[in-house]
């Protein structure tokens, strides 16, 4: 086996999946013993067992006590995908701020089962090495970095961000990178640069409620585009909108939209860029989940396909490494100077020490090792959560199947009230995100989002099961 691109147990797991896909291993077939596989592939028994356990977590294999591992009867969830969202007839004024503040307060409450948080568990991130770099920088260079940071951000960090952009085909200069206080500031700076109060912004539907909150605070309107649960937005619908209405900008996720987990195919991304270019509408892309992919290759962001002439690229390390460090960045291309003026007015600059620590961490190569680990964990968590939903929620529940990130979007029958479920769940010590906060027009009340970003344990699994029982009880009324 080639050990250069992935761990040996991952390679064995991929080999088994390939044999299942091509029919060499049929459903119900017993696999060779762990010992036999270890001898055949010249790997340790522990490595072989790790591969089998990984496939068990994904629902591909079933372990039978004192018998061995068998190919599962069905590799995929029997639950259907959520319905594609429908087009809206007009732009909506946004009103989610009070609801968002309440939800975030509950999501940060450690007494509640954390199914509503859109950030990873600190226990999974294992940022000890990053924290040590921060402590070392403070001890050795604290006086040097106690003053103002350069407005664009620390040069070493911007250089590392630019190097990572090259991996996905985006030739980004460190001089074009502006460090921000997370992706939220990046999106806010981008919107204030290209839009004015009263303007319309085209968005995915459903979309992240933090974006909706920003749109509301800036006095903008949102046009919700029809969005497929796996393929992303409908490019034809966007073209019809731009032919009929003035739109200041389009804001989209690069990959693994929150909450659906959808990702547009590269051909569809190119088609969308062509439509936007034809109408001279800038694209603001949010790529916070791009590094958390489960396939062999990272999806290309829009800016890597377009070159950055009319695309403003926003991202951060908040979903993959260090939410509390609040380090994001933006590459604004032709809008760079205007955007820099807004940055100076809003926050002037960011704190230097966290940027230095993060630059040290990236330079060491530790980030890629870290990403490989959390990708495996999140993929396993999503598989476990999906199986638990299948066993506990109403039979006609629909569930997303993201190829990255750590969110699941659930759709229950029409008439179901996730807001009512939210209140009942809080009484039982469970937090999740009700569906209506992901829509400018407060649609999706029969939907909800669950996060699989925490360590999977009995408390999390029991929380999902109890939530499913609550949903069944509400439907039975």
Beta strands, then each sheet from edge to edge (+ up, - down):
strand 1: 61-64
strand 2: 68-71
strand 3: 92-93
strand 4: 113-114
strand 5: 177-180
strand 6: 200-203
strand 7: 221-224
strand 8: 227-228
strand 9: 232-233
strand 10: 249-253
strand 11: 282-286
strand 12: 311-316
strand 13: 328-331
strand 14: 398-399
strand 15: 407-411
strand 16: 430-431
strand 17: 433-434
strand 18: 447-451
sheet 1: 1+ 2-
sheet 2: 3+ 7- 6- 10- 11- 12- 13+ 5-
sheet 3: 4+ 16+
sheet 4: 8+ 9-
sheet 5: 14+ 15- 18+ 17-
end
